[in-house]
C-alpha cells in the first residue's frame, strides 16, 4: 500500500464518528504531529498516540491497530523530514479561517498543534521563551483557545491582522523547528584556544 493510500485510510479512520469526542480528527492530528515533530523533548510514541485518541479506539482487529498506529508514526516522520528540509511545510488545509472560524479546518489544525505543545509545554519554552511565544502567536490566535484572554481577544477582532498572521504559519513552523533543533554552539573545549 502506498503512503498516499495509507494516509487516506488514516484520514477515514480519524474522521469517523465512532472515535471518542475528544479524539483528534485528521486535520487536527496533522497539527498535533507537526508540534510533536518540532518539540525539543521527544514524546514517547505510546504516550502521544494515547493522547491523540483520548481513549483507545475500537479497532476491528490488531492488524487495523498496527496499520493506523504505524501510519501515524510515518506521517510524523514525514512531517519531520519536511520541516528539516528547505521545503515549505504543507498543511492539509487552507490558510484561512473563513467566515465561521470555529468550523474551519485551519482552526482544527491549530488546536491540534497546541494539543501537541501542551504535552510538553515546559520543554517548548525552556530555552527561548520569548522567541517561541512570538512564533507560536499566530497559531495560538488561530486556535481560538485563548480568546478569553484580553490580549488575544483584541488581536482576534482585527481580521486583517489575523489573516496576515495566518499566512505566516508555514514559515513560522520552519523557524520553530530550527530554533528547537539547531545544533548548539560547540562547547568551549572545542573552540580554538587563543595563543
C-alpha positions, 0 to 999 in steps of 0.5 A: 500500500502506498503512503498516499493510500495509507494516509487516506485510510488514516484520514477515514479512520480519524474522521469517523464518528465512532472515535471518542469526542475528544479524539483528534480528527485528521486535520487536527492530528496533522497539527498535533504531529507537526508540534510533536515533530518540532518539540525539543523533548521527544514524546514517547510514541505510546504516550502521544498516540494515547493522547491523540485518541483520548481513549483507545479506539475500537479497532476491528482487529490488531492488524487495523491497530498496527496499520493506523498506529504505524501510519501515524508514526510515518506521517510524523516522520514525514512531517519531520523530514519536511520541516528539516528540509528547505521545503515549505511545510504543507498543511492539509488545509487552507490558510484561512479561517473563513467566515465561521472560524470555529468550523474551519479546518485551519482552526482544527489544525491549530488546536491540534498543534497546541494539543501537541505543545501542551504535552510538553509545554515546559520543554517548548519554552525552556530555552527561548521563551520569548522567541517561541511565544512570538512564533507560536502567536499566530497559531495560538490566535488561530486556535481560538483557545485563548480568546478569553484572554484580553490580549488575544481577544483584541488581536482576534477582532482585527481580521486583517491582522489575523489573516496576515498572521495566518499566512505566516504559519508555514514559515513560522513552523520552519523557524520553530523547528530550527530554533528547537533543533539547531545544533548548539554552539560547540562547547568551549573545549572545542573552540580554538584556544587563543595563543 
